[in-house]
């Protein structure tokens, strides 16, 4: 088979080359990279269905020269891209194929597979880092030192910065997928009690992770730390707003390494201003202002990072390995896993049914 691996600024094709080496002797593998194209604007109905893209459909189409498999991370895959080659498989190296017109692929009997969990370890570890940093007041201490505050003059100066152990405190997980599951195991290793709310996971399965299944209100009532790991949908937009923060313990902490739409930032600001929240950490947040600080950074007990949750070399390599596994299954005529549309199990152009 002819395989095109189209990388991008976040996930360059070079990051996949090691994982794809075993396929080199069996298939024709080509590596390219799309580049940012700020002037491109979606116009067709198919293009308008795409989100979180890098590059343009034109760039992908120019590289598709009879390829049967397309591997992408952020490159846009519109109906025109799907018609530009005899594709048998599109592998989107991310958890949700928001940059692929899955409906158009289904119409053409082209399966689209994803790589769920590729970044689960990375995001879980960042979440734990946030929990430790908030509990020990590290954002406040770091800003104090960087602002010229005195340090290393007194063996007892740490008395100004009392924090908390994680052990003995309760962590509430909203969402118990692959990332939430890993956070649960790590938090319990720290000695935390874990409660979880996920309406899509059976309570028995929740307990198997070592967490206690609860409803959302109970989770907010009992948790010392609340961490979000739910996939963003239209239904859960603003899941954590003023009523939810008002239910949280005074002095609780909020962590979001999922999507920014899950949290009402104005409600968080109010919670910080009133002391209801002792601190918060975000890997995804509204864009920074053109000038000045983000409103949340007015509070020294807030952490904001630049969407680094999945930004590890191991995450990229894992995505490549999962893509290679999907291609091997296609070549062998085996059922594909992690399908965006399970009704399209095997590709066209001579594939097994």
FENWOVEN-V791245 format. One record per helix or strand. SS is the DSSP state (H for helix, E for strand). FROM is the first residue (numbers start at 1). TO is the last residue. If there is no record, write none. Layout:
ss=SS from=FROM to=TO
ss=SS from=FROM to=TO
This chain:
ss=E from=2 to=7
ss=H from=13 to=23
ss=E from=28 to=33
ss=H from=45 to=48
ss=E from=54 to=54
ss=H from=57 to=63
ss=E from=69 to=72
ss=E from=75 to=75
ss=E from=77 to=77
ss=H from=79 to=82
ss=E from=89 to=92
ss=E from=100 to=100
ss=H from=102 to=107
ss=E from=111 to=114
ss=H from=120 to=135
ss=H from=138 to=146
ss=H from=157 to=161
ss=E from=170 to=174
ss=H from=178 to=189
ss=E from=193 to=197
ss=H from=203 to=208
ss=E from=212 to=213
ss=H from=216 to=222
ss=E from=225 to=228
ss=E from=240 to=240
ss=H from=242 to=247
ss=E from=252 to=256
ss=H from=260 to=262
ss=E from=263 to=263
ss=H from=265 to=274
ss=E from=277 to=282
ss=H from=295 to=298
ss=E from=302 to=304
ss=H from=313 to=331
ss=E from=339 to=339
